């Protein structure tokens, strides 16, 4: 039987017996104290009780520091995730203990981030980081009793916007390549490469000559968001590569991912093309693969998508282009 006693003006102490010893915790209200006592006794009766002491003593701020050292440091996306961690550590939520963070706290956090003008996808990434931290804490840090609060804030999560559907229309491709030729440098061949291979910007920037099997017409992409893959090369893609002067450092291109985006924006402006991003070329390429008659598994093997649902988000077939296949 739990023992609930009043301590001071607004404190309630709950105690329960566990294996011959007393377990206690202080709360601001009697209801909270009784709720904790009931839950703890049920866990003890079922043999499921696990001490929450460490989770109650560890703040989200401290947990993020440990997560960064033990988990983030081993990710290819470590640099970007460290930025997310710094932003989370600057929020008032980081001062709370892991055990004290509830679904309501995350719902309040989500609303505040939206009021700050943060996009839905950025909020989604932050929640995913918090959720995985709780999973690691419960499975690897000895905090088995810790409950992940992220699913409890499900109704407060902002809806993600519909995926982009922008494709090249009319004479935009010829205008784009003409402007790229005038701009000079590597951006023109890179644009063609993106349209012909459906590769991501980072994958294109990381291309190396040693990964090209010219006889098999295949390019190895060893580092991706998912897993290594081999990309078949069209005649146009091979033509682009044949026209390049090989660099001494083994890289195919001398442009970083951010430099590619900046050059692409300038080329679009010069061509009078609005609302087009470099990543839209990946959507364009994947849609064209389907229009050529490739099936979803074949397209996924080229694009590197692990699920058909994600592949669908990148596919925007035009009815006009499908008419000829109907007969």
Beta strands, then each sheet from edge to edge (+ up, - down):
strand 1: 3-6
strand 2: 12-18
strand 3: 21-27
strand 4: 212-213
strand 5: 218-221
strand 6: 229-232
sheet 1: 1+ 2- 3+
sheet 2: 4+ 5- 6+
end
